[in-house]
Amino acid sequence: MDAFWIILTGSLVAVSCALLGSFLILRKMSMVGDAISHSVLPGIVIAFFIAGSMQSIWMLVGAGILGILTTFLIEFFHQKGRLQTDASIGVTFTWLFALGVILVTYYAGNAHIDQDCILHGEIAYVPIDLMYDSQGNPIGPKAVIILSFVLVLILAFIFLFYKELFITTFDASFASAIGLNTSRWHYALMGLVSLTTVASFESVGAILVVALLIAPAASAYLITTQLKTMLILSSGFGILSSFLGYWLSYLLDGSIAGAMVTVSGFIFAVCYVIVRIKK
Amino acid sequence: METLIEFFSFKYPNIKYVVFGTILLSISSAVVGCFTFIKKKSLVGDVISHAVLPGICISFMVSGSKDPFLLIIGAFISGWISILVMDAIIRNTKIKEDAATGLSLSVFFGIGILLMTYIQHSGNAAQSGLDTFLFGKAAALVGKDLMAFSIIAVIVLLTVFFFYKEFKLISFDQQFAKVIGLPIRRLEMVLTSITVLAVVTGIQAVGVVLMAAMLITPAAAARFWTDRLSRMILMASIFGAFSGISGAFISYSAPSMPTGPWMVMVLSIIALISFFFAPRKGIVIRQWRRFSIQRQLLEENLLKAFYRIGENSGEHFNRVAVDDIQLIRNFSPAQLAKGLRKLRVNGYVQRANGSWYLTNEGFEKGKRITRLHRLWELYLTKYLRIAPDHVHEDADTIEHVITPELEARLVKLLEYPTEDPHLSEIPK
């Protein structure tokens, strides 16, 4: 049963990430996703001390705000300060991450968060941390419920606004010519990326979220030219990584999240070799 | 204050080592960072710092010891491989630089985490402390570790010192470097190697995630103060060294505080100050400059409108209603009000009963702008053979920046003209 919950959690994270990651890659914004996944840290810590507990809704709000702030700062330094994008990303996320680590250390005594869990999470605890209904009966693991909610949100967003996302991704100037507010879609997407990051950070950690954002989507991008196929394929790769990753970590007695990422890297390598041979 | 004196008197030899170590590490990363910054490959440092983890684990698994030199060799090899993988993905597939960067760093790091947890669970007693590579341990940088990392930092600095000119050339203009016969590929290899070395040593101080800041932030901050590479490197080193000392001092006076994150915090504050307040390139001065140019344009366009009205009525100092100005040129009401207020403060117009009239200074200035506008129109039609109905826009832009010297040359070139292409008089 534990294996089921762990693989399910991993798959939920992987599919959410794969869907968003596809858009990030096509928009050439992968590293902004990377930056967001690190810089939500101070948002989580601050939300923790405002709400006084690990209440997930506040963490999501805090992380969402920080994610959008990160996106804004990167754009701001790039456009107003003429700082090149790579440096703008690097300066922004390291600064916010350092702030987060300092805050965590400062409140270290009474927080359940530490650097370790933020960096590489612990998916193995997912089945233990249950959520209860009003009668006190267990409904299911907390992480699974939150992640399902996030995934539904992402799916709804993509289904409802597929056309807008499609146009702003592939032809931003055409999009603004027909009156779409491209920056609004940009920020909406980045807001979702931060939500996903923070919802998954307890289970897989910030840096491994990045891998799940990029690797399955990049693998799918190699072998298809259709956005719809890419979204489906990358989700499939995500689930496969979660499934095989669990058994790999079982074999090696190592971190489950690390194993998931290793598998997703392996899937990319396979796609890479296939594409190279076909050429 | 007492702690400050105590700190800098280096009463405890430990402090001396820590300060010395962090300064050396910060400087070597800052110097290398300047080159990656100029090549617009700042995030390469981030990739390397994540990618050294599997190398460290494998070299520990193979050797069974935590000898810093052995770990560094492992870290160096896997750091290099990550760069090669990233380049191969960019070169051989349609995947762009950003995705290749993120892919390479996160997958290598994932493998590293898998290996590290594998080592931890395998029950090898010698493994404890391997994870300092993840978070850094500047405050405990002593003994053999300090020796190893100092030697590497010195190697990095010496390499930059001896190859300064070559690195500068390949960073700024690779084509040119190739043409004059520099061995580009070998130089790139040396530069990548010292970048990897600087990262491997820097991680000891601040850990995997914040290592990127040690490379990028000092260079980005220094870039706002100077256009010269040599000065940029010098300033970046000073910023790096300062952050090293501050970080060591903060964690000395408040022992629970982590050194690495504070070093990055100090660096980031320096960078933010530079981004906003650096003279010439800072955001504040840039915005102010833009604002004052817009104000100047508004004022001069208003005075020009006054002059045109005077020209039409034949009487330049008559009262002019706001609506008349709007007829000549369409200003937004808010802008018009702001511009007129400014003009009155500067003594170019006066106000009476809700209408406005020019002062002598205002008249002279309006006349000069109109004159420049018409001179330029004439120049465009006469010398560039542009049709008279196409020259107005261009003249509207350039009239604000023509200097008296240029004006004199124009007049001479156009043989002291009296009429513009639309047969309006060019005022003297």
Boltz contact constraints between the chains, C-beta under 6 A:
constraints:
  - contact:
      token1: [A, 25]
      token2: [B, 99]
      max_distance: 6.0
  - contact:
      token1: [A, 28]
      token2: [B, 96]
      max_distance: 6.0
  - contact:
      token1: [A, 28]
      token2: [B, 98]
      max_distance: 6.0
  - contact:
      token1: [A, 30]
      token2: [B, 98]
      max_distance: 6.0
  - contact:
      token1: [A, 30]
      token2: [B, 99]
      max_distance: 6.0
  - contact:
      token1: [A, 30]
      token2: [B, 102]
      max_distance: 6.0
  - contact:
      token1: [A, 31]
      token2: [B, 98]
      max_distance: 6.0
  - contact:
      token1: [A, 31]
      token2: [B, 101]
      max_distance: 6.0
  - contact:
      token1: [A, 31]
      token2: [B, 102]
      max_distance: 6.0
  - contact:
      token1: [A, 34]
      token2: [B, 102]
      max_distance: 6.0
  - contact:
      token1: [A, 80]
      token2: [B, 283]
      max_distance: 6.0
  - contact:
      token1: [A, 81]
      token2: [B, 275]
      max_distance: 6.0
  - contact:
      token1: [A, 81]
      token2: [B, 283]
      max_distance: 6.0
  - contact:
      token1: [A, 84]
      token2: [B, 40]
      max_distance: 6.0
  - contact:
      token1: [A, 86]
      token2: [B, 40]
      max_distance: 6.0
  - contact:
      token1: [A, 86]
      token2: [B, 42]
      max_distance: 6.0
  - contact:
      token1: [A, 86]
      token2: [B, 43]
      max_distance: 6.0
  - contact:
      token1: [A, 87]
      token2: [B, 37]
      max_distance: 6.0
  - contact:
      token1: [A, 87]
      token2: [B, 42]
      max_distance: 6.0
  - contact:
      token1: [A, 87]
      token2: [B, 216]
      max_distance: 6.0
  - contact:
      token1: [A, 87]
      token2: [B, 220]
      max_distance: 6.0
  - contact:
      token1: [A, 90]
      token2: [B, 42]
      max_distance: 6.0
  - contact:
      token1: [A, 90]
      token2: [B, 43]
      max_distance: 6.0
  - contact:
      token1: [A, 90]
      token2: [B, 212]
      max_distance: 6.0
  - contact:
      token1: [A, 90]
      token2: [B, 216]
      max_distance: 6.0
  - contact:
      token1: [A, 91]
      token2: [B, 216]
      max_distance: 6.0
  - contact:
      token1: [A, 91]
      token2: [B, 217]
      max_distance: 6.0
  - contact:
      token1: [A, 91]
      token2: [B, 220]
      max_distance: 6.0
  - contact:
      token1: [A, 91]
      token2: [B, 271]
      max_distance: 6.0
  - contact:
      token1: [A, 94]
      token2: [B, 210]
      max_distance: 6.0
  - contact:
      token1: [A, 94]
      token2: [B, 212]
      max_distance: 6.0
  - contact:
      token1: [A, 94]
      token2: [B, 213]
      max_distance: 6.0
  - contact:
      token1: [A, 94]
      token2: [B, 264]
      max_distance: 6.0
  - contact:
      token1: [A, 95]
      token2: [B, 268]
      max_distance: 6.0
  - contact:
      token1: [A, 97]
      token2: [B, 209]
      max_distance: 6.0
  - contact:
      token1: [A, 98]
      token2: [B, 210]
      max_distance: 6.0
  - contact:
      token1: [A, 98]
      token2: [B, 261]
      max_distance: 6.0
  - contact:
      token1: [A, 98]
      token2: [B, 264]
      max_distance: 6.0
  - contact:
      token1: [A, 98]
      token2: [B, 265]
      max_distance: 6.0
  - contact:
      token1: [A, 101]
      token2: [B, 261]
      max_distance: 6.0
  - contact:
      token1: [A, 102]
      token2: [B, 261]
      max_distance: 6.0
  - contact:
      token1: [A, 105]
      token2: [B, 258]
      max_distance: 6.0
  - contact:
      token1: [A, 115]
      token2: [B, 135]
      max_distance: 6.0
  - contact:
      token1: [A, 120]
      token2: [B, 113]
      max_distance: 6.0
  - contact:
      token1: [A, 207]
      token2: [B, 109]
      max_distance: 6.0
  - contact:
      token1: [A, 208]
      token2: [B, 110]
      max_distance: 6.0
  - contact:
      token1: [A, 210]
      token2: [B, 102]
      max_distance: 6.0
  - contact:
      token1: [A, 210]
      token2: [B, 106]
      max_distance: 6.0
  - contact:
      token1: [A, 211]
      token2: [B, 106]
      max_distance: 6.0
  - contact:
      token1: [A, 211]
      token2: [B, 107]
      max_distance: 6.0
  - contact:
      token1: [A, 211]
      token2: [B, 110]
      max_distance: 6.0
  - contact:
      token1: [A, 214]
      token2: [B, 99]
      max_distance: 6.0
  - contact:
      token1: [A, 214]
      token2: [B, 102]
      max_distance: 6.0
  - contact:
      token1: [A, 214]
      token2: [B, 103]
      max_distance: 6.0
  - contact:
      token1: [A, 215]
      token2: [B, 103]
      max_distance: 6.0
  - contact:
      token1: [A, 218]
      token2: [B, 95]
      max_distance: 6.0
  - contact:
      token1: [A, 218]
      token2: [B, 99]
      max_distance: 6.0
  - contact:
      token1: [A, 218]
      token2: [B, 103]
      max_distance: 6.0
  - contact:
      token1: [A, 222]
      token2: [B, 93]
      max_distance: 6.0
  - contact:
      token1: [A, 252]
      token2: [B, 118]
      max_distance: 6.0
  - contact:
      token1: [A, 253]
      token2: [B, 121]
      max_distance: 6.0
  - contact:
      token1: [A, 254]
      token2: [B, 114]
      max_distance: 6.0
  - contact:
      token1: [A, 254]
      token2: [B, 117]
      max_distance: 6.0
  - contact:
      token1: [A, 254]
      token2: [B, 118]
      max_distance: 6.0
  - contact:
      token1: [A, 255]
      token2: [B, 113]
      max_distance: 6.0
  - contact:
      token1: [A, 255]
      token2: [B, 114]
      max_distance: 6.0
  - contact:
      token1: [A, 255]
      token2: [B, 117]
      max_distance: 6.0
  - contact:
      token1: [A, 258]
      token2: [B, 110]
      max_distance: 6.0
  - contact:
      token1: [A, 258]
      token2: [B, 113]
      max_distance: 6.0
  - contact:
      token1: [A, 258]
      token2: [B, 114]
      max_distance: 6.0
  - contact:
      token1: [A, 259]
      token2: [B, 114]
      max_distance: 6.0
  - contact:
      token1: [A, 261]
      token2: [B, 110]
      max_distance: 6.0
  - contact:
      token1: [A, 262]
      token2: [B, 110]
      max_distance: 6.0
  - contact:
      token1: [A, 262]
      token2: [B, 111]
      max_distance: 6.0
  - contact:
      token1: [A, 262]
      token2: [B, 114]
      max_distance: 6.0
  - contact:
      token1: [A, 265]
      token2: [B, 107]
      max_distance: 6.0
